[in-house]
Structures are given as C-alpha cells and as structure tokens.
Amino acid sequence: MARDRLGVQVEVGSVSTLLKSTSSDVMYRGKRRYFEPTVSDAAFGSSQPTVLGAPLPTGASTPFEPAKERYDFVVICTKQLPERYSLADMVAPLVTPSLTSIVLIQNGLNIHVPFISGFPTNVTMSAVSMIGSFTEPPNKIRHIGPDILQIGAHYHPGVPDTVSLERTQTFIDMYTTGGAKSCTLAPDMPKARYAKILWNGTFNTICALMLMNVGEVQRSGAREKLVIPIMRELQAIAKADGHELEQDLVQEMAFRSPDTSRWRPSMLLDREYGRPMEYEVILGDPIRRATELGVAVPIMTTVYELLKLAAWKLDSPSESAEPSIV
C-alpha cells in the first residue's frame, strides 16, 4: 500500500518535527512572514537547521516537486490570522478534490468553516494542542513540555461521516507513530475547541493585554474578577451552541497553574516581539457566535476591543509629536 503523502504548512518546529519523523514523504512550506528560512531542530537536539525554503507545490514541474504531485494530507500549523490572509486560498494548490484531507493544528473556534466552504468534498479535521513550545528571536524554538493533542473530524454533508472518521483515525495513527506523548480522538471537536478557549480566551488574552505572566494575573485578583467571569461567558455561548462545558472543567482551567507560575502565554510573547496576535479566532469568533445566539458577553467583548487597540498600536508606530497640555 502506498504511503500517505503529507503537505505541511509549518510555523513552530515541535509539531512539524513529529511529522518529519513519521514519514520521509513530507513537503514543508515555511511561514517566512515570521521566521527566517531555517528553524532549529529543537525536538531532535540537532545543531543542524531544518531548511524550510521550498515553494508551495502547485502540481506543475518545479525543482522541488515532480509533475502532478497529489497529497493525502495537508497539515496546517500556522497562526490563524483571518484578518490578514486566507489560509484556505493559500493551500488551495495543494488540495485535490475528494482526496486530500485537511488537518488544522491551530487555535480558534470556527477555523474549519473556510475550509469546508472552499473544499466541500474533502475531509476537514482539526486538533487542539497543549504543547510547551515557543519561539525566541531570531528563529530559536524552545520545547519545554510534552505534546498532547486531541483531534477530531468536522462532519459535513460533502463527505460521509464514516470517511471523515476513518481519515482522522489514520492521521492519529501516523502522528502517534511520530512520537507524540498523547494523541487521542475527540468525538466532539467543537466542544474540544470551546474547552481550549477557556484558557486561550482568558489567561492568554489578559496576559497579553496587561503584559503580565500567569502568576501575576492570578495574584492580582484578576482570576476572580476577569478570568472566571469570561469563562462563564464562554460556558454560556457553548451551552447555547449545544455543547456543555462542565463546571469541573471550568474549575480545572481556572486553577491549573500555581500562583507562583511565571508562564508567559504565546499571545503575550507575540505582543512583546511585535508579532500579530490571534485575537480574532480566539475571542472574535466566540463573540460573533454569541451575537448569533443572543448571548451577552460584555467582559469578553471589552477585552477583545482592548486587544484590537493593542494590535493597532503594534501595526501603527507612534509618530513624533510636540508635547501639549490640554
């Protein structure tokens, strides 16, 4: 039986190196927007860089790809920044209708929607990842925790559910072979994404907004005044959307880190390094869904609008001006 071919859109090395160890049939496409053309092989402990300079294969003959290359899986591990570009459009040359399965290992709530719309006869699956990795300038990847992945299919009328489930299980088997600590099937992927946003939509966003680490947010009293109230709003959205987030889960997410934690979430690092932040898919999508469902989310909306201001500031450096007194 022929081996599955993988096209990988890479941002952070930890996920991509697991896939690299699974199969020699992997084509990498680096996100040059944020990184130099090489990334350290932190997961392998190698001093030799992995070259991520190949262009996106299009099926035509190139120095990197034979003619008419087709992929069974396209794995996307980049940031989700829909206000800046369309990932579905970017990967379109890689996708063969009814053949290529699309795997989204990314943050956010409704990230699958553009792919199901753009590729209605293809399997789309997504994963929520808990992995201790981050990037330091210029292109060094620190991997300090194990890779724990939940992955599930996004079922839709264009593909039989049995096919979506079978392709998802195939990818889980491949990913596990690559050395992940834990890679399990999520039977309700939308619920799993809501559960992940309990963390990303609170600690991640508040730390980024206030330039504080997790422990500082907790010791300041913001866990009780901001974090947990936002979790309650997310819980209400999920319930109205047909997904029950249990109270024990909310409690676990709110109190999983000690007050002495110095963890600096990814969105905080993005703001500090002047990189775009994923506030649209982490807060914007839940807020838009809340509006559709008639759920009030005033605290989350305030944090979202303040993050938009912070993002505007990053994109709009201050011009020199004379000081004035009003």
C-alpha positions as CSV (number, residue, x, y, z in Angstrom):
1,M,0.0,0.0,0.0
2,A,1.3,3.4,-0.9
3,R,2.4,5.7,1.9
4,D,0.3,8.7,2.6
5,R,1.8,12.0,1.3
6,L,1.9,15.0,3.6
7,G,2.0,18.7,2.7
8,V,2.9,20.7,5.9
9,Q,2.4,24.4,6.4
10,V,4.9,25.0,9.3
11,E,5.1,27.7,11.9
12,V,6.6,26.1,15.0
13,G,9.0,23.3,14.9
14,S,7.7,20.9,17.6
15,V,4.6,19.7,15.6
16,S,6.5,19.6,12.3
17,T,9.4,17.6,13.7
18,L,7.0,14.9,14.9
19,L,5.5,14.7,11.4
20,K,9.0,14.7,9.9
21,S,9.9,11.6,12.0
22,T,6.8,9.8,10.8
23,S,7.4,9.9,7.0
24,S,10.0,10.8,4.5
25,D,7.2,11.9,2.2
26,V,6.7,15.4,3.7
27,M,6.8,18.7,1.9
28,Y,7.4,21.7,4.2
29,R,6.3,25.2,3.4
30,G,7.7,27.7,5.9
31,K,5.9,30.8,7.0
32,R,8.5,33.4,6.1
33,R,6.3,36.1,7.4
34,Y,7.5,35.5,10.9
35,F,10.7,33.4,10.6
36,E,14.0,33.2,8.9
37,P,14.3,30.3,6.3
38,T,15.7,27.9,8.9
39,V,14.4,26.7,12.3
40,S,16.4,24.9,14.8
41,D,15.6,21.2,15.2
42,A,14.9,21.5,18.9
43,A,12.9,18.3,19.2
44,F,15.8,16.3,17.8
45,G,18.6,18.1,19.7
46,S,20.4,18.7,16.4
47,S,22.6,21.6,15.7
48,Q,21.8,21.4,12.0
49,P,18.8,23.6,10.9
50,T,15.8,22.3,9.0
51,V,15.5,24.2,5.7
52,L,12.0,25.4,5.1
53,G,12.6,27.2,1.8
54,A,10.7,25.1,-0.7
55,P,7.9,26.9,-2.6
56,L,4.3,25.8,-2.3
57,P,3.9,22.9,-4.8
58,T,1.3,23.5,-7.4
59,G,1.3,20.3,-9.4
60,A,3.5,21.8,-12.1
61,S,7.1,20.7,-12.6
62,T,9.4,22.6,-10.3
63,P,12.9,21.9,-8.9
64,F,11.3,20.7,-5.7
65,E,8.3,18.6,-6.9
66,P,7.6,16.2,-9.7
67,A,4.7,16.9,-12.0
68,K,1.1,16.2,-10.9
69,E,2.0,15.6,-7.2
70,R,-1.0,14.9,-5.0
71,Y,-1.3,14.9,-1.2
72,D,-3.4,12.7,1.1
73,F,-3.0,15.1,3.9
74,V,-2.3,18.9,4.2
75,V,-1.3,19.8,7.7
76,I,-1.5,23.4,8.7
77,C,0.3,24.5,11.9
78,T,0.5,28.3,11.4
79,K,-1.1,31.1,13.3
80,Q,-4.8,31.8,12.4
81,L,-4.9,35.4,11.3
82,P,-8.0,35.7,9.0
83,E,-8.0,39.5,9.1
84,R,-4.6,39.3,7.3
85,Y,-4.9,36.4,4.9
86,S,-6.9,33.4,3.8
87,L,-5.2,30.1,4.6
88,A,-7.8,28.3,2.6
89,D,-6.7,30.3,-0.5
90,M,-3.1,29.8,0.3
91,V,-3.3,26.0,0.4
92,A,-5.7,25.6,-2.5
93,P,-3.0,24.4,-4.9
94,L,-2.2,21.5,-2.6
95,V,-5.7,20.2,-2.3
96,T,-7.0,17.6,-4.7
97,P,-10.9,17.4,-4.5
98,S,-12.2,14.3,-2.7
99,L,-8.7,13.1,-1.9
100,T,-6.7,15.5,0.3
101,S,-7.6,15.6,4.0
102,I,-7.1,18.9,5.6
103,V,-5.6,18.9,9.2
104,L,-5.7,22.2,11.2
105,I,-3.5,22.1,14.3
106,Q,-4.3,25.7,15.3
107,N,-6.1,27.9,17.8
108,G,-9.5,29.3,17.5
109,L,-13.2,28.3,17.4
110,N,-14.6,28.2,13.8
111,I,-11.3,27.8,11.9
112,H,-12.7,24.8,9.9
113,V,-15.5,26.8,8.3
114,P,-13.5,28.4,5.4
115,F,-12.0,25.0,4.5
116,I,-15.3,23.2,4.4
117,S,-16.7,26.0,2.3
118,G,-13.7,26.1,0.0
119,F,-13.2,22.3,-0.3
120,P,-16.8,20.8,0.1
121,T,-15.8,17.3,-0.9
122,N,-12.7,17.0,1.3
123,V,-12.3,15.7,4.9
124,T,-11.5,18.5,7.3
125,M,-10.3,17.7,10.8
126,S,-8.8,19.9,13.5
127,A,-6.8,19.5,16.7
128,V,-6.3,21.3,19.9
129,S,-2.8,21.1,21.2
130,M,-1.3,21.5,24.6
131,I,2.5,21.8,23.9
132,G,5.2,23.6,25.8
133,S,6.9,25.4,22.9
134,F,7.6,28.9,22.0
135,T,9.8,30.9,19.6
136,E,12.6,33.3,20.6
137,P,14.2,35.7,18.1
138,P,15.6,35.3,15.6
139,N,14.4,31.7,15.0
140,K,15.1,29.6,18.0
141,I,12.4,27.2,19.2
142,R,12.2,26.2,22.8
143,H,10.3,23.0,23.5
144,I,9.8,22.6,27.3
145,G,6.7,20.4,27.6
146,P,5.2,17.2,26.1
147,D,2.9,17.3,23.0
148,I,-0.7,16.4,24.0
149,L,-3.1,16.5,21.1
150,Q,-6.9,16.0,20.7
151,I,-8.0,15.6,17.2
152,G,-11.4,15.2,15.6
153,A,-13.3,15.4,12.3
154,H,-15.6,18.3,11.4
155,Y,-18.5,16.4,9.9
156,H,-20.3,18.0,6.9
157,P,-22.7,16.8,4.1
158,G,-20.0,16.7,1.4
159,V,-18.2,13.7,2.9
160,P,-19.7,10.6,4.6
161,D,-19.1,10.6,8.3
162,T,-17.5,7.2,8.1
163,V,-14.9,8.5,5.7
164,S,-14.2,11.6,7.9
165,L,-13.7,9.3,10.9
166,E,-11.5,6.8,9.1
167,R,-9.2,9.5,7.7
168,T,-9.0,11.2,11.1
169,Q,-8.0,7.9,12.7
170,T,-5.4,7.3,10.0
171,F,-3.8,10.7,10.9
172,I,-3.9,9.9,14.6
173,D,-2.0,6.7,14.0
174,M,0.6,8.4,11.9
175,Y,1.0,11.2,14.4
176,T,1.3,8.8,17.3
177,T,4.0,6.9,15.5
178,G,5.9,10.2,15.2
179,G,6.4,10.2,19.0
180,A,3.7,12.4,20.4
181,K,3.1,11.8,24.2
182,S,-0.6,11.7,23.6
183,C,-2.8,11.9,20.5
184,T,-6.4,11.0,21.0
185,L,-9.7,11.2,19.1
186,A,-12.1,13.9,20.2
187,P,-15.6,12.7,19.5
188,D,-17.0,16.3,19.7
189,M,-14.4,18.6,18.2
190,P,-16.4,21.8,18.5
191,K,-16.7,21.1,22.3
192,A,-13.0,20.5,22.5
193,R,-12.3,23.8,20.8
194,Y,-14.6,25.6,23.2
195,A,-12.7,23.9,26.1
196,K,-9.4,25.1,24.8
197,I,-10.7,28.6,24.5
198,L,-11.5,28.6,28.2
199,W,-7.7,29.0,28.6
200,N,-6.8,30.9,25.4
201,G,-9.6,33.3,25.7
202,T,-8.8,34.2,29.3
203,F,-5.2,33.8,30.5
204,N,-3.7,34.1,27.0
205,T,-5.6,37.3,26.2
206,I,-5.4,39.0,29.6
207,C,-1.7,38.3,30.0
208,A,-1.1,39.8,26.5
209,L,-3.3,42.9,27.2
210,M,-1.7,43.6,30.6
211,L,1.9,42.4,29.8
212,M,1.7,40.1,32.8
213,N,2.6,36.4,33.3
214,V,0.1,33.9,34.5
215,G,1.1,34.0,38.2
216,E,0.9,37.8,38.2
217,V,-2.6,37.7,36.8
218,Q,-3.7,35.2,39.5
219,R,-2.0,37.0,42.4
220,S,-3.5,40.4,41.3
221,G,-7.1,39.1,41.8
222,A,-7.8,39.1,38.0
223,R,-8.6,35.4,38.1
224,E,-11.7,36.1,40.2
225,K,-12.6,39.4,38.6
226,L,-11.8,38.7,34.9
227,V,-10.7,35.2,34.1
228,I,-13.5,33.2,35.7
229,P,-16.3,35.7,34.6
230,I,-15.0,35.3,31.0
231,M,-15.0,31.5,31.4
232,R,-18.6,31.8,32.5
233,E,-19.4,33.8,29.3
234,L,-17.7,31.1,27.2
235,Q,-19.6,28.4,29.0
236,A,-22.9,30.2,28.2
237,I,-22.0,30.5,24.5
238,A,-21.0,26.8,24.3
239,K,-24.3,25.8,26.0
240,A,-26.4,27.8,23.6
241,D,-24.4,26.3,20.8
242,G,-25.2,22.7,22.0
243,H,-22.0,21.9,23.9
244,E,-22.0,21.6,27.7
245,L,-18.7,22.7,29.4
246,E,-18.9,21.1,32.8
247,Q,-18.2,23.1,35.9
248,D,-15.3,20.8,36.8
249,L,-13.6,21.7,33.5
250,V,-14.0,25.4,34.2
251,Q,-12.6,24.9,37.7
252,E,-9.6,23.0,36.3
253,M,-8.8,25.6,33.7
254,A,-9.1,28.4,36.2
255,F,-6.9,26.8,38.9
256,R,-4.5,24.6,36.9
257,S,-1.5,26.9,37.4
258,P,0.1,27.8,40.7
259,D,0.1,31.5,41.8
260,T,3.9,31.3,41.5
261,S,3.7,30.5,37.8
262,R,6.0,32.5,35.6
263,W,4.5,31.1,32.4
264,R,4.2,33.7,29.6
265,P,1.5,32.6,27.1
266,S,2.0,32.8,23.4
267,M,-0.1,35.9,22.8
268,L,1.9,37.8,25.4
269,L,5.1,36.8,23.6
270,D,3.6,37.8,20.3
271,R,2.8,41.2,21.6
272,E,6.3,41.7,23.2
273,Y,8.0,40.7,19.9
274,G,5.7,42.8,17.7
275,R,4.0,39.8,16.1
276,P,0.4,39.6,15.1
277,M,-1.9,38.2,17.8
278,E,-4.7,35.7,17.3
279,Y,-7.5,37.7,18.9
280,E,-9.9,37.2,16.1
281,V,-10.2,33.4,16.2
282,I,-9.8,33.2,20.0
283,L,-12.2,36.0,21.0
284,G,-13.7,37.4,17.9
285,D,-15.3,34.2,16.7
286,P,-16.9,33.3,20.0
287,I,-18.2,36.9,20.3
288,R,-19.7,36.7,16.8
289,R,-21.3,33.3,17.7
290,A,-22.7,34.8,20.9
291,T,-24.3,37.6,18.9
292,E,-25.9,35.0,16.6
293,L,-27.2,33.0,19.6
294,G,-28.4,36.0,21.7
295,V,-25.8,35.5,24.5
296,A,-24.5,38.6,26.3
297,V,-20.7,38.6,26.7
298,P,-19.8,42.2,27.9
299,I,-16.5,41.3,29.6
300,M,-15.1,39.3,26.7
301,T,-16.1,42.0,24.3
302,T,-14.2,44.6,26.3
303,V,-11.1,42.5,26.4
304,Y,-11.4,41.9,22.7
305,E,-11.8,45.6,21.8
306,L,-8.8,46.5,24.0
307,L,-6.7,43.8,22.3
308,K,-7.7,45.3,18.9
309,L,-6.3,48.6,20.2
310,A,-3.1,46.9,21.2
311,A,-2.8,45.3,17.8
312,W,-3.4,48.6,16.1
313,K,-0.6,50.1,18.1
314,L,1.8,47.4,17.0
315,D,0.9,48.0,13.4
316,S,0.9,51.8,13.7
317,P,4.1,53.1,15.3
318,S,3.7,56.4,17.0
319,E,4.8,59.5,15.1
320,S,6.9,62.1,16.8
321,A,4.8,65.0,18.0
322,E,5.2,68.0,20.1
323,P,4.0,67.6,23.7
324,S,0.9,69.6,24.5
325,I,-1.2,70.5,27.5
326,V,-4.9,70.3,27.2
